[in-house]
Amino acid sequence: MNWDQVEGNWKQLKGKVRQQWGKLTDDQFEQIKGNREMLSGKLQELYGISKEEAEKQIESFSRDSTWH
């Protein structure tokens, strides 16, 4: 699934996103609304990781065949 599809199915993917990144609150989830840059920023902030690591995790998540 490409990121456009993730963004379009953001609400349906809430459980999988939560499973992957449990520190995201409901408010943060609603703010992100599938926006990759916002997700990256929140992951950096919440998990204390670099932008590169956040992008790596997001890319891995978007390629994960178990959620499409």
PASEBA-1860 file (N, C-alpha, C; in nm, 3 decimals):
! residues 68
1> MNWDQVEG> 0.085/-0.117/0.000/0.000/0.000/0.000/0.089/0.123/0.000 ~ 0.058/0.220/-0.085/0.136/0.342/-0.082/0.079/0.438/0.022 ~ 0.153/0.544/0.049/0.111/0.632/0.159/-0.021/0.702/0.130 ~ -0.053/0.731/0.005/-0.182/0.791/-0.028/-0.296/0.701/0.018 ~ -0.278/0.572/0.003/-0.379/0.477/0.047/-0.386/0.471/0.200 ~ -0.272/0.483/0.265/-0.271/0.487/0.411/-0.349/0.609/0.458 ~ -0.319/0.723/0.399/-0.387/0.847/0.437/-0.537/0.835/0.416 ~ -0.579/0.776/0.306/-0.720/0.759/0.276/-0.792/0.663/0.369
9> NWKQLKGK> -0.718/0.571/0.427/-0.776/0.470/0.517/-0.733/0.490/0.662 ~ -0.693/0.611/0.695/-0.635/0.639/0.827/-0.723/0.591/0.942 ~ -0.851/0.622/0.940/-0.939/0.583/1.050/-0.951/0.431/1.059 ~ -0.955/0.364/0.945/-0.965/0.218/0.946/-0.837/0.153/0.997 ~ -0.726/0.223/0.983/-0.596/0.169/1.025/-0.560/0.205/1.168 ~ -0.649/0.272/1.237/-0.620/0.321/1.372/-0.566/0.210/1.464 ~ -0.628/0.095/1.461/-0.583/-0.015/1.547/-0.441/-0.059/1.516 ~ -0.409/-0.070/1.388/-0.274/-0.111/1.348/-0.172/-0.005/1.384
17> VRQQWGKL> -0.209/0.123/1.365/-0.118/0.232/1.399/-0.093/0.231/1.550 ~ -0.200/0.213/1.627/-0.188/0.207/1.772/-0.101/0.089/1.817 ~ -0.117/-0.022/1.749/-0.038/-0.140/1.782/0.110/-0.112/1.757 ~ 0.141/-0.040/1.651/0.278/-0.008/1.615/0.336/0.101/1.705 ~ 0.258/0.206/1.730/0.305/0.322/1.806/0.205/0.356/1.915 ~ 0.209/0.281/2.023/0.113/0.292/2.131/0.115/0.422/2.209 ~ 0.218/0.501/2.194/0.224/0.627/2.268/0.140/0.737/2.206 ~ 0.089/0.716/2.086/0.004/0.816/2.021/-0.129/0.825/2.094
25> TDDQFEQI> -0.170/0.945/2.131/-0.299/0.965/2.196/-0.408/0.979/2.090 ~ -0.533/0.974/2.134/-0.645/0.995/2.041/-0.635/1.133/1.976 ~ -0.602/1.235/2.055/-0.590/1.370/2.001/-0.480/1.377/1.895 ~ -0.366/1.317/1.923/-0.256/1.317/1.827/-0.295/1.241/1.700 ~ -0.362/1.130/1.720/-0.408/1.051/1.606/-0.498/1.134/1.515 ~ -0.590/1.208/1.576/-0.681/1.292/1.498/-0.608/1.408/1.432 ~ -0.507/1.464/1.497/-0.428/1.573/1.438/-0.350/1.525/1.317 ~ -0.296/1.406/1.326/-0.212/1.352/1.218/-0.294/1.323/1.094
33> KGNREMLS> -0.410/1.261/1.111/-0.502/1.230/1.000/-0.431/1.171/0.879 ~ -0.332/1.088/0.901/-0.263/1.021/0.792/-0.150/1.101/0.730 ~ -0.125/1.222/0.780/-0.018/1.305/0.726/0.117/1.247/0.768 ~ 0.192/1.202/0.671/0.319/1.135/0.698/0.418/1.223/0.773 ~ 0.428/1.349/0.735/0.522/1.439/0.803/0.483/1.461/0.948 ~ 0.353/1.476/0.973/0.307/1.494/1.111/0.333/1.368/1.193 ~ 0.309/1.252/1.134/0.336/1.127/1.203/0.484/1.117/1.236 ~ 0.568/1.149/1.141/0.712/1.145/1.164/0.752/1.237/1.280
41> GKLQELYG> 0.699/1.358/1.280/0.730/1.452/1.387/0.685/1.403/1.523 ~ 0.566/1.346/1.530/0.515/1.294/1.657/0.599/1.176/1.705 ~ 0.640/1.089/1.614/0.723/0.975/1.653/0.857/1.023/1.707 ~ 0.915/1.124/1.643/1.041/1.179/1.690/1.025/1.233/1.832 ~ 0.917/1.306/1.853/0.890/1.369/1.982/0.861/1.264/2.091 ~ 0.772/1.171/2.062/0.728/1.075/2.163/0.831/0.968/2.196 ~ 0.907/0.927/2.096/0.999/0.816/2.114/1.145/0.860/2.121 ~ 1.171/0.990/2.104/1.308/1.041/2.112/1.398/0.982/2.005
49> ISKEEAEK> 1.344/0.968/1.884/1.422/0.909/1.775/1.451/1.016/1.670 ~ 1.546/0.987/1.584/1.582/1.080/1.477/1.477/1.080/1.367 ~ 1.481/1.182/1.283/1.391/1.188/1.169/1.412/1.068/1.079 ~ 1.537/1.030/1.060/1.569/0.916/0.975/1.508/0.787/1.031 ~ 1.516/0.769/1.162/1.459/0.648/1.224/1.307/0.649/1.213 ~ 1.246/0.765/1.235/1.101/0.775/1.223/1.057/0.740/1.081 ~ 1.128/0.793/0.982/1.094/0.764/0.843/1.113/0.616/0.811 ~ 1.215/0.557/0.867/1.241/0.414/0.847/1.125/0.332/0.904
57> QIESFSRD> 1.079/0.367/1.023/0.968/0.295/1.084/0.839/0.312/1.004 ~ 0.814/0.434/0.956/0.694/0.460/0.877/0.698/0.382/0.746 ~ 0.814/0.381/0.683/0.829/0.306/0.557/0.805/0.158/0.580 ~ 0.861/0.106/0.687/0.841/-0.035/0.720/0.693/-0.064/0.745 ~ 0.626/0.024/0.817/0.484/0.008/0.846/0.404/0.008/0.716 ~ 0.436/0.100/0.627/0.357/0.110/0.503/0.381/-0.007/0.409 ~ 0.493/-0.077/0.425/0.521/-0.195/0.341/0.469/-0.324/0.403 ~ 0.435/-0.321/0.530/0.393/-0.440/0.603/0.268/-0.501/0.540
65> STWH> 0.283/-0.618/0.483/0.172/-0.682/0.412/0.062/-0.732/0.503 ~ 0.081/-0.732/0.634/-0.023/-0.785/0.722/-0.138/-0.690/0.743 ~ -0.127/-0.566/0.699/-0.237/-0.471/0.725/-0.308/-0.424/0.599 ~ -0.274/-0.473/0.482/-0.354/-0.433/0.366/-0.435/-0.546/0.314
END
